[in-house]
Amino acid sequence: MSPTKKPRRRLSREEILNAALLLADGSGLESLTMRSLAMAIGSDPTAVYRHFRDKQELLLAMVDLALTELRYPSSAEGWRSIARGLAISLREVLRSHPGVTMQVAGGPPTRGIVEATIQALTLLQDAGMPSEIAARAHRSVVSYVIGWVLIEQGPGIEKQQSNFATAQYLAQGHPEADPLVVAAAVAADRSRPGEFEFGLDLFLEGLALRLSDSLPPVSDTVGD
């Protein structure tokens, strides 16, 4: 008489998504397949296909799961603090989940992306930013964050050091330039504390000037 087989535990969509995100974070998105995911969770690919039609649907759901980690600033803060807080939080999420960065950058909009965008725009508008400027500012800030993170997720430390040395060597042929300054501009260490915030604050200072030009002057007159 053959032994009774223990029935497989039915996996939930959330368990599969968490495992997929963990696999992509640790081994890279290229390592994530329906088969490798099934092996990681101790199941077979049919368990994954039961919840996700294909890898693309899985990737979009992973984006939404990662974006649930976004931290939103208080609505009582000014628009500048709100924009800065949103940018820093998005960078933290994308750095924690490198597998979803390209999907956020160039993939189709997901429910999570749309909901996060609506929440960000609402915060900015409630802080006094006109809706059209809020939309453009949001696009620009998100583009800055994604571009920065993609470069951060590029070459490792050894390759960065090699690029810095190459840029420094090439700059030595230009007597009007400081090779160290040129190399720091060409092959910057973007993991250095404060580098990301420096560029972000430059952008927000420019946005503040644009915003002050677009708003009508505030009258000091209390009444007619």
N, C-alpha and C positions, 0 to 999 in steps of 0.2 A: 504494500500500500504506500503510495507516494505521499511525502509530507505535505501538509497544507501550506500553501504559499501565503505569506503575510501580505495583505492588501496594501498597495502603495498609498501613501498619504497624498491627498489632493492638495496641490500647491495653489496658493492664492496669487492673484495678479500682483499684489504688493510685494510678496516674497520674491517673485521672479524679477520684478523691477529693481529691487534692492540688490539682488545678486548680480544683475546685469551692470548696474552702476558701479558696484564694487569691483567687478572683473575689468571693466573699461578703465577705471581709475588706476588699478594696479598694473595691468598688462598692456594698456593701450586699446584704442577702439578697433584697431585692425585684428586684435585677438578675439574680439567678440563675434561669435557666430551663434546660430541657434543650437548647434551641436555642442560647442564649447560651453555655452551657458547651461545646457542640460546636464553636462558632465559636472559642472561646478556645483549644481544644486542636487546632484545625485539622482537624476531622473532621466527621462528620455525626451528627445525633441518634440514628441507629440504633446507633452505637457505644456511646453512653451507655445506651440502653435494653437493650443486650445484657447489661449488668451490673446495672442498677437498673430496677426495674419502673416507678417513677414518682418524682416529686420528693420525696415524703414519705420514701420508702425511702432516697433519696440524703441527705436532711437528717439522718436518724437515723445513717447511716454517718459523716457528717461530725462529728457529736457524738462518736462513738467515737474517730475519728481525733484530734480536738482533745484529748480526755482522756488520750491516750497521753503527752501532754506534762506531765502532773501529776508533781510531784516529791514523794516521800514521805519524811517525816522518819525518822530512825533509831529503831528499836524500843527502843533503850536510853534514849531520852529520856523524861521524865515526860509525863503525859497533857496537861498544859497546853502544853508546847512542841510536842507532836504536833498538838494541835488548832490552835494558832496557825500552825504551818508549813503544815498542810493548807489553812487558810483563805487564807493569803497566796498559796500556789501556785495554788489555784483561781481567785482573782481575776486573777492574771497570765495564766492560760490564757484566761479569758473576755474579758479586755481585748485580748488578742492576736487572738482570734477572735470579734468581736462578732456575727457571723452566727449563731452557735450558742447565744448566751445565752438567747434566748427558748425554744429547744427544750429546753435544760436546765431552764429555769424551769417550763415548763408542758407540755412534750411527753411522750409515753409513755416509760416506762423503756426504756433500751437495754442491750445487753450490756455496753457500756463503763461506763455509769452504775452498773449493779449490781456489776460487778467492782471499780470504784473505791470504792463504798460498803463492800463486804465488806472490802477492804484497810484502809480507814480505821477501821472498827469493830474489826477485829482488832488494830490498833495501839493503839487506846484501851483495849480490854479487857486486852490484855497489859500495859498500863501501870497496871492496877489499877482501871479504871473498870467498875462493874457494867454488864452488857449492856443493860438497859433504859435506864439513864441515858445510856450511850454512844449509843444510837439517838436519843434525844431531843436530846442535845447536838449530834449530827451534823446532824440536821434543822435545828436552830436556827442553827447556824453556816453551813450552806449557804444557808439563807434570807437571813441577814444579808449574805453575800457577793453573792448574786444581786441582792438589792434594791439594794445599793450600786452594783454594776456597771451595772445598768439605768439608774440615775439618772446615773451617769458618762457613759453612752452616749447620754444625752438631748440637751438643748440645747447648742449650741456656746458658745464663750467669749463672743461678743458677746451672745447671748441670756442667758447667766448674769449678765453685768454689768448688763444691762437689768433682769432680775428682782431683782437686789440693790438697784439704785437705786429700783425700785418699792416694794419692801418697806421700805426706809429712809424713803421719802417717806410711806408709809401709817402708819408707826410714829410719825411726828412729831406725830400727833394724840393721842398718849398720853403725857402728861407724866411718868408714873411709870416709863416705859421708856426705855432708851438705844437710839435708832434704829439705831446701828451694831451693837449686840449682837443686836437683834431681826432685822435684815437678815441677819446672819451665821448665825442659827439657821434662818431661813426659806429663804434662798437661798444655802446654804453652797457654798463652792468645794471640792468633794470630791476634787479632784486635788491639794490642798495636802498636802505631805509630812506623814505622821503622823496625818492625819485618820482614815483607815481603821483604822489600828492602835489609835488611841485608843478607838474604839467597840468594837473586837474585845476589847481588854484589859478594858474595863468588863464585857463579857459574861462573859469567862473568870473574872474575880474573883467575880462573882455565882455562877457555876457551881461554883467552888471552895467557896464557903460552903454551897451546896446539897449538894454531894458530902460535905462533912465532916459535915453533919447526917444524911445517909442511911447512913453507914458506922458499924459498931459501934466503940466506943472501943477503942483498942489498950491491952492490959494490959501493965504494966511487970513483972509477975511472970514469972520465968523458969520456975519449976516449982511444983508443989503443995507 
